Structure formats: C-alpha cells, structure tokens
Amino acid sequence: MTNQDTATDQVPRRPMRGPAALLCTAALLATLAGSATPAPAVAKDENFITAQTPGILNIEGGECFDDPTDLPEAGGGVVIYRPCALSADNQAYGFVHADDDADWNPAALREFAWDACRQLFTRIWPDDLGEGLRFYPVMPTVETWADGDRDVMCVVYRFGGRLTGSMLPSW
C-alpha cells in the first residue's frame, strides 16, 4: 500500500460553505488587519511616566523598558523591564539630580529636567548620531519630592517605532 492509497482511504472533508465560511473568513481578515495596523505614535513628555508610575523605580541606567502596560490587578499602567536586545519602547540613558535645597516648583523642575536631559542627550549622541531618537524626562512628583526624591531619569525612544537594541554608544 502506498501513501496515495492511504490518502484515498481517508474520509473526505466537506469544504466549508455558506455563512460559516463567510464568518470565518471575515474573522481571519479582521485579525490580520488588526495585527498589520501599527500602534499610533506616542509623543512622550514629562507627564507620560512619572516617579510614581509603578515599575519605573526598578529601571536602572542603561536598561530598557516598554511603555506602561495596563494591568488591572496592579491598578493601572505598569512599566515593565525588557532586555534591550529584545527590542523595547524606551531606554534610560542617565540620571540628573535636582537641587536638594529647592522647594517644590513644578515649572522650574520641568525646565531643569528638559535642559539637563537635552545636555546629556547631545553629549551621548553628538551631531547626527541621535537621528531618529527623541528623549523625555521622568520626573519626581509632589509626593516623591516630599519624600526626598530629586532624581530625574532621562529616557530615549524612537518616535513611531521601537528601539532595536541598546541605543547607548559602545565607546
């Protein structure tokens, strides 16, 4: 008996027709269209992630992480570490420290954070080395400031796409 012989001995399957076939095809096309549609590009600013966003305080300098993921069991958006080699949304490229003696002043802190992260960005990626990359600061909040938090995390990301490994130069 050959393989052809066994194939003809099998019970033939009747092709799907009518409404069932139409529904299956529509579901498949909707799934494919949904997966082919990229997520909208997010412009990130000092309010995108703060020192109170769960998970952000676990990120060290040079580490990568994804945008906050909604986890209802955690009460909302949570930042999750992701190895840079596996592609991520963001990478912490440094920290700057605000004046310990300063009073809480959100406008002054915002200006300090953007200026300090910009200076660090241009030092790490001079000229056009940072082309296609953007940055944003992760700042203390009034609550974390009251607890003594003066650190601003500087974060790099690619607008409209993911980072494809560590963006930090290997000098």
C-alpha positions in Angstrom: 0.0 0.0 0.0 1.4 3.4 -1.0 0.9 6.8 0.6 -1.5 7.6 -2.2 -3.6 4.5 -1.3 -4.0 5.6 2.3 -4.9 9.1 1.3 -7.9 7.9 -0.8 -9.0 5.7 2.1 -9.5 8.7 4.4 -12.9 10.2 4.8 -13.0 13.3 2.6 -13.8 16.6 4.4 -16.6 18.7 3.1 -15.4 22.2 2.3 -17.0 24.9 4.4 -19.6 26.9 2.6 -22.3 29.5 3.2 -22.5 31.7 6.3 -20.0 29.7 8.4 -17.2 30.1 5.8 -18.0 33.8 5.4 -17.8 34.4 9.2 -14.5 32.5 9.4 -13.0 34.4 6.5 -14.2 37.8 8.0 -12.7 36.9 11.4 -9.4 35.9 9.8 -9.3 39.1 7.8 -10.1 41.3 10.8 -7.4 39.6 12.8 -4.8 40.1 10.1 -5.8 43.7 9.5 -5.6 44.4 13.2 -2.2 42.9 13.6 -0.9 44.8 10.5 -2.0 48.2 11.8 0.8 49.8 13.8 0.0 51.4 17.1 -0.3 55.2 16.9 3.0 57.0 17.6 3.1 58.5 21.1 4.8 61.8 21.7 6.2 61.4 25.2 6.6 64.3 27.6 7.3 64.8 31.4 3.8 63.6 32.2 4.0 60.3 30.2 5.7 58.4 33.0 6.5 59.9 36.5 8.3 58.7 39.5 5.0 57.3 40.8 4.3 55.1 37.7 4.5 51.5 39.1 7.7 49.7 38.0 9.7 52.8 36.9 11.8 52.8 40.1 13.1 49.3 39.2 14.7 50.6 36.0 18.5 51.3 36.2 20.6 53.5 33.9 21.1 51.8 30.5 18.2 49.4 30.9 15.3 49.2 28.5 11.6 49.0 29.3 8.2 49.1 27.5 5.6 51.8 27.7 3.2 51.3 30.6 1.0 48.2 30.2 -2.5 48.3 31.7 -2.6 45.6 34.4 -6.0 45.8 36.2 -4.6 43.7 39.1 -1.9 46.3 39.6 -4.4 49.2 39.4 -3.5 50.6 36.0 -0.4 51.2 33.9 2.8 49.5 34.9 6.3 49.9 33.5 7.9 46.5 32.7 11.6 45.9 32.2 12.6 44.5 28.8 16.1 43.4 27.8 17.3 45.9 25.2 18.3 43.1 22.8 14.7 42.0 22.6 13.5 45.5 21.3 11.9 47.9 23.7 10.0 51.2 23.7 12.4 53.1 25.9 15.9 53.2 27.3 17.1 55.0 30.4 20.3 56.8 29.4 21.1 58.6 32.5 20.0 60.4 35.7 20.4 64.0 36.8 19.9 65.3 40.3 17.9 68.4 41.1 18.9 70.9 43.8 18.3 69.3 47.2 17.6 72.7 48.8 15.0 73.7 46.3 11.3 73.9 47.2 8.8 72.1 45.1 8.3 74.1 41.9 6.9 72.1 39.0 7.7 74.7 36.3 11.3 75.1 37.5 11.7 71.3 37.8 10.3 70.8 34.3 12.7 73.3 32.8 15.6 71.8 34.7 14.7 68.3 33.7 14.3 69.1 30.0 17.5 71.1 29.9 19.6 68.6 31.8 18.3 65.6 29.7 18.9 67.6 26.5 22.5 68.3 27.5 23.1 64.6 28.4 21.5 63.5 25.1 23.7 65.8 23.0 26.8 64.6 24.9 25.9 60.9 24.3 24.7 61.4 20.7 26.6 64.3 19.2 25.8 65.6 15.8 23.6 63.2 13.9 24.3 60.1 15.9 20.9 60.5 17.7 19.0 60.9 14.4 15.5 59.4 14.8 15.8 59.4 18.6 13.8 61.5 21.0 14.0 61.9 24.7 11.9 62.8 27.7 12.4 63.2 31.4 10.8 61.0 34.1 10.4 63.5 37.0 9.6 63.4 40.7 6.0 64.2 41.7 5.0 66.4 44.5 4.6 63.3 46.7 8.0 61.8 45.9 9.6 65.2 46.2 8.3 65.5 49.7 10.0 62.1 50.4 13.3 63.5 49.2 13.3 62.3 45.6 15.4 64.7 43.5 16.4 62.4 40.7 15.3 62.8 37.1 15.6 59.8 34.7 16.5 60.7 31.1 14.9 58.3 28.6 15.4 57.9 24.9 12.9 56.5 22.5 12.2 56.3 18.7 9.0 58.2 17.7 6.7 55.8 15.9 8.8 52.7 16.5 10.7 50.5 18.9 14.4 50.6 19.8 16.3 47.7 18.2 18.8 47.1 20.9 20.7 49.4 23.2 21.0 52.9 21.8 23.9 53.8 24.0 27.1 54.0 22.0 29.9 51.5 22.8 32.9 53.6 23.2 
